[in-house]
Amino acid sequence: MIQTNEKFAAARKRAILSEFKRLNNMQREAVSATEGPLLLLAGAGSGKTTVVINRIANILKYGRASDSEEVPTEISADDIETVLWFADNPDEQWRERLLPLLQLEPAEPWRILAITFTNKAANEIKERLAVMLGSVADEIWAATFHSACVKILRRDIEISGIWNSRFTIYDSEDSRSLLKRIIKDFEIDENVFSPRTVAAAISRAKDSMIAPDEYADNAVTRKDLRAREIGKIYIEYARRCRDANALDFDDLILETVKLLQEHQDILQRWQHRFKYIMVDEYQDTSKLQYTLIKLLSGEYNNICVVGDDDQSIYRFRGATIENILSFENNFPGARIVRLEQNYRSTENILSAANAIISVNTSRKGKTLWTDNGKGDPLTLKIASDERAEADYAALQITQWYARGLNYRDIAILYRTNAQSLNFELAFKRKSIPYRVYGGMRFFDRAEIKDAVSYLAVVANTDDDLRLLRIINNPPRGIGQKTIDTVTAIATAEGKPIFEILRNTEQYPELAGSVAKLSRFTELINDLRSQVAQTRLDAFYDILLDKTGYVQALQEKANIESETRLENVMELKSSIIDYVSRVSENASLAAYLDEIALYTDIDKSDAQHADMVQMMTIHSAKGLEFPVVLLVGAEDGIFPGLRSIGEPDEMEEERRLCYVAMTRAKQKLYITSAKRRMMYGRTMTNPPSRFLDVLTKG
């Protein structure tokens, strides 16, 4: 009987995997491994998204059958013979009929959590699963870390006793704006303590779960004067966020982790909900994100992470490569499947990339290979100066375009944004259309921030940051002195600013502004009364009209105001799209959540227009181009001067180089200059030491 069961389990696995016959052997192995911890080491261009989608489809359709030798007791001898026959003769017309024999506890879609780093990737998973499986895909939790945490917090955060479920989300720009105001209020020199620097320090503290008071105490103990100042700002920043019922991006994960750690019943509920958890781009996770995943996967331990240690390039954002390097230690019994077949690049490109990355010591180890053929050899070009380098790039682009390649199929990759200028000038001289990727986000534009601030205050009047942005925008005669007075009163009484505005008559110091402030509060209250009974896109029209924002732009009647007006109206397109997607569940709070979690990485229009694509290597991750020019390959630029001599930093620079090289599908150029003017001074850097590896090979 034991042999029969083993034969049946093996035949069942073959029968299941016959549905995934278009995958290669290692991809099928990854798809079939459904139970326990699994690390998919997915090299660049190895089809990892395809594997993730097919693995989810397998779990939904067949459950754990492909990874188990268990045979249901109700299976008869005839059933076993039928599966044995089907495994050798996989007739798709029979598959649905035999599905009950091939399944073993198929998972409910809502018990699968697939975490990605971008909304675009999460939507792609759902869309591709919908094609394979139909509407059942809509119930899968395919989400970013932040959006998954928002869902958990909206349900359970009130148990903390600090926040309520109507919290506002501050994006990175909002956080820096609040820090800028605090730095000004504390009369601290912004040139010494910039909002961006302080934000980074606070973010690192939160990732290590260091509370504001603890951070400040540690600074005193260490006698670190700079950290003491940051500690003061951190304490005030946390207080103002609490008062505004606002969470920043780091808080979304931090508060979720604290919630799960401090409330066992909530932890058990969410652990039981998610039977299968998958995490994409695991090499980019932080310490706090690891802690979250460890907590959520605690009951079933069915945790599958997909990543490439050789593409871990976001250390500056808090990513820690140790998460992927230590996966087997953190999740005992883990299996590793290496996806090494590359479908993107040629042999010559992969050989060069493998040579660069093989120097690193902090890696799991894998070697990319391909059936795409050798392809063109790499071209290494050392130009006389930065202008000659840019002219050389323009010449290659012109020649490729003459051969029939589109401009959008060519990318210029550089280490820093400062390198783009000479290429832009060269392309203008040669009439080559180009696009510099990574410009200002749509949602970071001033007019969009204004419109969203109105929406945010309607949703949450405690949001002092957004309220201060709109209280006199457009001008209502409410001067800065009045605003400062209101703010001082609110701070002294520990109340939201809107609470003071609703009771201005109680404060003699505001006597001269009562009428103006009252009109503003009446406006907000009027809008709040209408939002619940009006379709969201129609409400947006009402808001623009009643606030006078559109009228103020129209009255300026210049090109800049026309552009701003177009952007404000384009926001309505976003609202209409949201309403059409979620229909009866559309709400202002949910829409604000969605746009707050929108990231620059999601803005993927980089390859639509027929223009040469120019971007930093960090921005290029996840993209691919037939032709890539990796420019500025000089010691001091790439690798950067501060990295040379620092082993960990050099390993990250090599990973960056590996990422840049593996963006190329057909042709890769690497260029440098003997002499270069940057930051107002002339440099004579030697060619990048990375080129030594290539020329020796």
Secondary structure, 3 states (H helix, E strand, C coil): CHHHHHHHHHHHHHHHHHHHCCCCHHHHHHHHCCCCCEEEEECCCCCHHHHHHHHHHHHHHHECHHHCCCCCCCCCHHHHHHHHHHHHCCCHHHHHHHHHHHCECCCCHHHEEEEECCHHHHHHHHHHHHHHHCHHHHHCEEEEHHHHHHHHHHHHHHHHCCCCCCCEEECHHHHHHHHHHHHHHCCCCCCCCCHHHHHHHHHHHHHCCCCHHHHHHHHHHHCCHHHHHHHHHHHHHHHHHHHCCEEEHHHHHHHHHHHHHHCHHHHHHHHHHCCEEEECCHHHCCHHHHHHHHHHCCCCCCEEEEECHHHCCCHHHCCCCHHHHCHHHHCCCCEEEEECECCCCCHHHHHHHHHHHCCCCCCCCCCCECCCCCCCCCEEEEEEEHHHHHHHHHHHHHHHHHCCCCHHHEEEEECCHHHHHHHHHHHHHCCCCEEECCCCCHHHCHHHHHHHHHHHHHHCCCCHHHHHHHCCCCCCCCCHHHHHHHHHHHHHHCCCHHHHHCCHHHCHHHHHHHHHHHHHHHHHHHHHHHHCCCCHHHHHHHHHHHHCHHHHHHHHCCHHHHHHHHHHHHHHHHHHHHHHHHHHHCCHHHHHHHHHCCCHHHCCCCCCCCCEEEEEHHHHCCCCEEEEEECCCECEECCECCCCCCHHHHHHHHHHHHHHHCCEEEEEEEEEEEEEEECCEEECCCECCHHHHHHHC
